[in-house]
Amino acid sequence: QILYLKPPWTLANLLKCYKKHWMAVFGYVVPRSLLSTIECLSKHLYTEKPFDSSTVHILLQESKTLLHAFSSRSDYNGVLPRAYAAVTKLCEALGEVRAASVEQDLSEDIMVLSENAACEKMEATTPNLQNTEEKEFHPSSHVAQEVWSVLEGVWNTMNSYSVEIFQKLDCSAVTVAAKPSFEEAFLGLQKLLAAVKDIHEGIGR
């Protein structure tokens, strides 16, 4: 008789009932601070703005928090555990999608860096090739030189990013190293890829 909105309820109606009766009813069942969770869900679920992955992640985490809080009172005939499991599965799926998206963006950035380095090297060597047509041309050495220029471009770019990052963290930690050898550059890129993979897995978890 005193309900703010009568059943049957939509999700929007339920969220409104939560807010209306929070202090008098629900605040005695779950922590009252969770009102911010209700307001977050209500604000984002009923907006005309499109969702990005970060917003979806926040909404899923807030939903899990709310479901977990109510589970301390009852499992509601098994409905609550099933809902919690479904939201957890969505969180995991979203984490995989976001990790794949980050990995794809990184791969595209490396490809662009590689292409730029190759183009710059070709532009620099073209006049020399035109002026030395009488000299013998060795395809294998030219290919090796191009491969090295691509790796060197990627390595130098990542090295400059690293210097900028360490400067932000601690100026005393910055040491400008000499030009790396091919083996050092290759090992460094392998370590970089392993570290990025670990970061992706951490984000997914």
Secondary structure, 3 states (H helix, E strand, C coil): CCCCCCCCCCHHHHHHHHHHCCCCCHHHCCCHHHHHHHHHHHHHHCCCCCCCHHHHHHHHHHHHHHHHHHHCCCCCCCHHHHHHHHHHHHHHHHHHHHHHHHHHHHHHHHHHHHHHHHHHHHHHHHHHHHHCCCCCCCHHHHHHHHHHHHHHHHHHHHHHHHHHHHHHHCHHHCCCCCCCCHHHHHHHHHHHHHHHHHHHHHHHC
